[in-house]
């Protein structure tokens, strides 16, 4: 049954891939159709795992085929993984797709990011532990984990910064923490504790709980000056978001 389900989803995306997607709305509709068509969500999980494997071996295909699959991955499969809470899969799919869609930009950013990777990972581990302790002392039960931002995320931020006349050297918040709590009220309580502990950068706050994104995404996003000198992006949401 799982094999039949995966086959049906493959045919669905193949038909959609034969037509040029013209808008984000169409891509979102296809993602919803994929989930609705799969009566067993395990089918979608298998399909995502299959796509991740395909992206890792994409180099063996002709350039035009690589581009088409990478574009489809970025538009359909990475957001689908995000919708299902499979963030690690999402990040990998985005970076792999970016590698084939913008190879020169990918190589450039990879070199820039790799220079301080170990330092960044050590910093993330330290501040995750600190925040976990602070929230616990405030009576907020939370899971806190962090990561250096992945390459495609940095590329997107560079696009926004370029519009302001800035470049990679101006992007300081290359770190991100995710805080998971039990309720919406705990989201705002955690936000208050974080802003009391670290100074917030007011223009870098977004409330996607009160104002969800078009795709239904909900979370609180804030950037704080961690340890007084390092901008740190923090995303706060419930386990169900």
N, C-alpha and C positions, 0 to 999 in steps of 0.2 A: 504493500500500500504506500509506503514511503517513497519507493522508487517511482510508482505511478504518479504520485503527487509532485515529485521533483520534475518529472518529464513534462507534466502539464504546465508547471510554472516556467520551464525552459521555453516551451512553445509560445507562451504568452509574452514573455520578454523578447523572444525572437521576432514575433510579429510586430511588437511595438518598436523594436529597434530598426525595423525596415522603414519606418516613417520618421522623418526628422521631427524631434520634439521641439515645439516652438515656444513653450512657456514653462515656468516653474509650476503653474497650476496643473498642466498636463502630466508632468513628472510626478507630482504629489498624488494625482488621481491614479496613476499606474501603481505607485507604492501601496496605496490603499487596496487596489484591486488584487495585488499579489497576496496581501494578508487575508483578504476576504475569500479568495479562491482556495487558499490552503486551509482546509477544515482542521488539519492538525498542524500546529505551529512548528512542530519538529521538521516539517517539510521545508519551511522557510529557513530554519537554522541550518539544515543540510545544504540548501541552495546557497546560503551565505558562505558556508565553509568551502563549498565547491568553487564559488567565485573567488574567494581569497586564494585558494590553491592555483586557480587559473591565472590570477594576477601575478603570482610569484613566478610563473613560468611563461609570462607573456612575451619575453624576449625572443622566443623561437618563432613567432609569427611575423608575417610581412608587416611593414610599417603602417599601411592603411588599416589593416585589421586590428593592430595594436591600438591605434588611435580610437577606433570605433568602440572597442571593448572598454578602453579606459574611460571614455566619455560616458558610456552607459553606466559604468561602475560609479563614477562621481555623481551622476544625476539620480540614479535609482538605488543602487545597493548600499552605498555609504549612508545616505539618509535613512534607509530602511533599517540598517543595523543600529543607527542612533535611536530611531523610534522604538526599537525593541530593547534598548538599554545595553546593547552590546558595544560599548564605547571603544574597547581595545580593537575590536574588529573594524569599527568605523575608521579609527585613526590609521590603521594599516591600509585599508582600502583607499582612503584619500591620498596617502603618501605614495602608494604604488601607482595610482592613476595619475597623479601629478608628475611622477617620474617620467611617464611616457607622453603626457600631453605637453609638458614644458620642460624638456630634458636639460636645457642650459640653466634655467632658473633653479631647477632641482639640484643640479650639481653645485651651483654657486652657494645656495643656502645650506646644503649639506656640509660643505667645507666650513662655512661660518659658524654653524651650530656645533660641529664636532670639536672645535677648538676648546670649548669650555664644558663639555658634556659631563665629565666626572664631577667637576665643581658644582654644576647645576643640580645633579642628582643628589649630592650630599646635602645641599641647601634644602632641597625639597623634603628629604627625610627628616631633617632637623626641625623645620617649621611645622611639618605635619604632626610630629610628636608634641611640640609646644602647644599648638592649637587644640589638639585632642585633650590635653590636660586642662587647659583653660575652660573649655566647654564642660568638661566633667565637673570641675569645681563649681561651675554655675548651675549645675543640676540638669544639664542638657545632654541627653544620651545621643551620641552622634558617632558616625563612622567618618573618618577623615583620611583621605588618601590623595596623593599628589603625583604630578608628572611634569617634566619639562614639556613645553608645548611642542607638538609635532610639526613637521616641516610645512605641510600644507596650511596649517593654522597660521604659522608665521607669515607665509606667503600672502594669505588673505589680509592679515594685519598690515603688511607692507603696502598692499594696494590702497588701503584706507589712509595710511600715512603719506603715501605719495601724493594724494590729493591735497595734502596740507604742506607739501614741499619738504617732507622729511624722508629719511632713508633708514636702512637697517640699524645704523648706529643710534638712532633715536628710539628704537623699540627696546624698552627696558623690561617690560613685564613678560619675560620669556618663561615664566613659571606659572603653574596653575594648581590650585587645590580644589577638590570637590568635597563638600560636606553633605552627608545624608542623615536626615533626621526623621522622626516619626510622624510629624504633623505640620500643617502650614503654619500654625502659631509658633512652633519650634523653629521654623525657618527664620521668622522675623526676630525671635529671641536670640538665635545664634548670630544673626546679622548685627544686632545691638551689641552683643558681647565682643564680636570681632572689631567693630568700630570703636569700642571702648579700649580695646587692647592695642590696636594698630590704627594709625591715622588714615582715614579714608581719603581717596582722591575723588572729590564730589562729582566731577564731570564723567567719571568712569563707572557710574552706578546705573544698573538697569533692573527694573522690576518686571520680569516676564511671568510672574505669578498673577499679579493684578492685570497685566497686559500681555497675554500669551502671544507667541509668534503665530504666523499664519498656519504653520504646520502643527500647531498644538503644543509646541515646546513651552515648558514652564520651569522657571528657576529664578533665583536672585543672583545677579552678577555684581560683584563689587571688586574694586582694586584698591589695595591699601599699601602704605609704605611700611614694609616689614623691616624690623630692626632699624627703623629710621631712615634707611637709605635705599632699600630694594623694593621696587613695585612688585606686588604679588596679586594675581587675579584669583578670586575665590568664587566658586559657584555653590549655591546652597539650594537644596531641594529635598523633597521627601523621597522615600524609597519607591513610591508609586509613580513619581513623575518621570 
